[in-house]
Amino acid sequence: MKKLSNWCLALMLSLSLPAAVAARDYMEGAEYLRLAKPQPTTVADKVEVVELFWYGCPHCYYLEPHIGKWLENKPEDVEFVRLPAVLGKSWELLGKAYFTAELLDVVDRIHEPLFEAIHDKKQKFRDVASVEDFFVSHGVAVKDFRNTFNSFAVAVKINNAKLMTRRYAISGVPTVIVNGKFSTGASIAGSNEDVIRVIDYLVEQERVADNASAQTTAAQP
């Protein structure tokens, strides 16, 4: 009987092992970092996930398919934001390209193809004319591109991108910020696959914290 009990216990432990691995706890200071100063988020009632990237960064290019797959099943209570990082003057051109695509509602036509043009086809984008040619080749009217690229709205967005790049205190890309509190990336998470796992872990931690806060508030007289 004792041998049978031991066998049953071993079986139960072996069956529970995958779940335990899947529910791994990540460590602050190891797979993710806490921001020195929490930053405001764009939506109050959701957990915000911000992807800071630069089109010229190969590591951002390699992460993008994993982000795309994650977005296919993104939870409803998660708000995803792409934010071109601006770590130098030379980063502004392609940052403005992203915001132009966003305002023209053509991110689906521009975002991945622009990454591919730079990293697979080795195209160079050193001036506005080269960016304009790329947009036009992907079905955007010249007038629409010029009016948007040079607009006040894009200027505001790129200035905000500069500000948030400083406030998040990032030193490189890609970096993912969760709920204005935590940062992670492949360099500390371990791999692009691990970045996604850490995002999910942090989202769940913030979800639990938000629910606990809401319950405490509701219980107050």
C-alpha positions as CSV (number, residue, x, y, z in Angstrom):
1,M,0.0,0.0,0.0
2,K,2.8,2.3,0.9
3,K,4.5,1.6,-2.5
4,L,1.2,2.3,-4.3
5,S,0.8,5.6,-2.4
6,N,4.4,6.6,-3.3
7,W,3.8,5.7,-7.0
8,C,0.5,7.8,-7.0
9,L,2.4,10.7,-5.5
10,A,5.1,10.5,-8.1
11,L,2.6,10.4,-10.9
12,M,0.8,13.4,-9.5
13,L,4.0,15.4,-9.3
14,S,5.0,14.4,-12.8
15,L,1.6,15.5,-14.2
16,S,1.8,18.8,-12.3
17,L,5.4,19.6,-13.5
18,P,4.5,21.2,-16.9
19,A,2.0,23.5,-15.2
20,A,4.6,24.5,-12.6
21,V,7.1,25.2,-15.3
22,A,4.4,27.2,-17.3
23,A,3.6,29.2,-14.1
24,R,7.3,30.1,-13.6
25,D,7.9,33.2,-11.5
26,Y,10.2,35.7,-13.1
27,M,12.4,37.8,-10.9
28,E,12.7,41.6,-10.8
29,G,16.3,42.5,-11.5
30,A,16.8,39.3,-13.5
31,E,14.3,38.9,-16.4
32,Y,12.7,42.3,-15.9
33,L,13.5,45.7,-14.3
34,R,11.4,48.1,-12.3
35,L,11.5,51.7,-13.6
36,A,13.0,54.2,-11.2
37,K,9.9,56.3,-11.7
38,P,6.5,54.9,-12.8
39,Q,5.2,56.5,-15.9
40,P,1.6,57.4,-16.9
41,T,-0.2,55.0,-19.2
42,T,-2.6,55.8,-22.0
43,V,-5.7,53.9,-20.8
44,A,-6.6,53.9,-17.1
45,D,-8.7,50.7,-17.0
46,K,-6.3,48.4,-19.0
47,V,-2.8,47.0,-18.6
48,E,-0.6,48.9,-21.0
49,V,2.2,47.2,-23.0
50,V,4.5,49.5,-24.9
51,E,7.0,48.2,-27.5
52,L,9.8,50.7,-28.1
53,F,11.6,49.9,-31.4
54,W,13.6,51.4,-34.2
55,Y,13.3,50.2,-37.8
56,G,17.1,50.2,-38.2
57,C,17.5,47.8,-35.3
58,P,18.0,44.1,-36.3
59,H,16.9,42.9,-32.9
60,C,13.6,44.8,-33.2
61,Y,13.1,43.1,-36.6
62,Y,13.6,39.6,-35.0
63,L,11.2,40.4,-32.1
64,E,8.5,41.7,-34.4
65,P,7.1,38.3,-35.5
66,H,6.8,37.2,-31.9
67,I,4.9,40.4,-31.1
68,G,2.7,39.9,-34.1
69,K,1.8,36.4,-32.9
70,W,1.1,37.6,-29.4
71,L,-1.2,40.3,-30.7
72,E,-3.4,37.7,-32.4
73,N,-4.6,36.5,-28.9
74,K,-4.0,39.7,-26.9
75,P,-6.3,39.9,-23.9
76,E,-9.1,42.4,-24.0
77,D,-7.8,44.1,-20.9
78,V,-4.4,44.8,-22.4
79,E,-3.7,48.0,-24.4
80,F,-0.8,47.6,-26.9
81,V,1.2,50.6,-28.0
82,R,4.0,50.8,-30.5
83,L,6.4,53.6,-29.8
84,P,9.4,54.5,-32.0
85,A,12.3,55.1,-29.7
86,V,14.4,58.3,-30.4
87,L,17.9,57.7,-29.0
88,G,19.5,60.2,-31.4
89,K,18.8,62.6,-34.2
90,S,19.2,60.0,-36.9
91,W,16.3,57.9,-35.4
92,E,13.8,60.7,-36.0
93,L,13.3,60.1,-39.7
94,L,12.0,56.5,-39.3
95,G,10.1,57.4,-36.2
96,K,8.2,60.0,-38.2
97,A,7.7,57.4,-40.9
98,Y,5.9,55.1,-38.3
99,F,3.7,58.0,-37.1
100,T,2.9,59.0,-40.6
101,A,1.7,55.4,-41.3
102,E,-0.3,55.4,-38.1
103,L,-2.1,58.7,-38.9
104,L,-2.8,57.5,-42.5
105,D,-4.1,54.2,-41.1
106,V,-1.6,52.2,-43.3
107,V,0.5,50.6,-40.6
108,D,-0.5,47.2,-41.9
109,R,0.9,48.2,-45.3
110,I,4.1,49.9,-44.1
111,H,5.3,48.5,-40.7
112,E,6.5,45.0,-41.6
113,P,7.5,45.8,-45.2
114,L,9.7,48.7,-43.9
115,F,11.5,46.3,-41.6
116,E,12.0,43.9,-44.4
117,A,13.2,46.6,-46.8
118,I,15.9,47.6,-44.4
119,H,17.0,44.2,-43.1
120,D,16.3,41.8,-46.0
121,K,16.6,44.0,-49.0
122,K,19.3,46.3,-47.5
123,Q,17.5,49.5,-48.6
124,K,18.8,52.7,-47.1
125,F,16.5,55.4,-45.8
126,R,18.6,58.5,-45.2
127,D,16.2,61.3,-46.2
128,V,12.5,62.1,-46.5
129,A,12.6,61.5,-50.3
130,S,13.6,57.8,-49.8
131,V,10.8,57.4,-47.2
132,E,8.3,59.0,-49.5
133,D,9.2,56.7,-52.4
134,F,8.7,53.7,-50.1
135,F,5.2,54.9,-49.0
136,V,4.2,55.7,-52.6
137,S,5.4,52.2,-53.7
138,H,3.0,50.8,-51.1
139,G,0.0,52.6,-52.3
140,V,0.1,55.9,-50.4
141,A,-0.6,59.1,-52.5
142,V,2.3,61.6,-52.6
143,K,0.1,64.4,-51.4
144,D,-1.2,62.3,-48.4
145,F,2.3,61.4,-47.4
146,R,3.7,64.9,-47.6
147,N,0.8,66.5,-45.8
148,T,1.0,64.0,-43.0
149,F,4.7,63.6,-42.6
150,N,5.1,67.4,-42.4
151,S,2.1,67.8,-40.2
152,F,1.8,69.3,-36.7
153,A,0.3,65.9,-35.5
154,V,3.5,64.0,-36.5
155,A,5.7,66.7,-34.9
156,V,3.7,66.3,-31.6
157,K,4.0,62.5,-31.7
158,I,7.8,62.5,-32.4
159,N,8.4,65.0,-29.6
160,N,6.4,62.8,-27.3
161,A,8.4,59.8,-28.4
162,K,11.6,61.7,-27.5
163,L,10.2,62.6,-24.1
164,M,9.0,59.0,-23.3
165,T,12.3,57.5,-24.5
166,R,14.0,59.7,-21.9
167,R,11.4,59.0,-19.2
168,Y,11.6,55.3,-19.7
169,A,15.3,55.7,-19.3
170,I,16.1,53.0,-21.9
171,S,19.6,52.4,-23.2
172,G,18.6,50.3,-26.2
173,V,15.9,48.6,-28.2
174,P,13.8,46.6,-28.4
175,T,12.4,47.3,-24.9
176,V,9.0,46.5,-23.7
177,I,7.4,48.6,-20.9
178,V,4.5,47.0,-18.9
179,N,2.0,49.3,-17.3
180,G,4.5,52.2,-17.0
181,K,6.3,50.2,-14.2
182,F,8.5,47.5,-15.7
183,S,10.8,47.0,-18.6
184,T,12.1,43.9,-20.3
185,G,13.8,42.7,-23.5
186,A,15.6,39.8,-25.0
187,S,18.9,40.9,-23.5
188,I,17.6,40.2,-19.9
189,A,14.6,37.9,-20.5
190,G,16.8,35.4,-22.4
191,S,15.3,35.2,-25.8
192,N,12.5,36.7,-27.9
193,E,10.2,33.9,-26.8
194,D,11.0,34.7,-23.2
195,V,10.2,38.3,-23.8
196,I,6.6,37.3,-24.6
197,R,6.5,35.0,-21.5
198,V,7.7,37.8,-19.3
199,I,5.1,40.2,-20.8
200,D,2.4,37.7,-20.0
201,Y,3.7,37.3,-16.5
202,L,3.9,41.0,-15.8
203,V,0.4,41.6,-17.3
204,E,-1.0,38.9,-14.9
205,Q,0.8,40.5,-11.9
206,E,-0.7,43.9,-12.8
207,R,-4.1,42.4,-13.4
208,V,-4.0,40.8,-9.9
209,A,-2.8,44.0,-8.3
210,D,-5.5,46.1,-10.1
211,N,-8.3,43.6,-9.0
212,A,-7.0,43.7,-5.4
213,S,-7.0,47.5,-5.4
214,A,-10.5,47.6,-6.9
215,Q,-11.8,45.2,-4.2
216,T,-10.2,47.3,-1.4
217,T,-11.8,50.4,-2.8
218,A,-15.2,48.8,-3.1
219,A,-15.0,47.5,0.5
220,Q,-14.3,51.0,1.9
221,P,-17.4,52.7,3.5
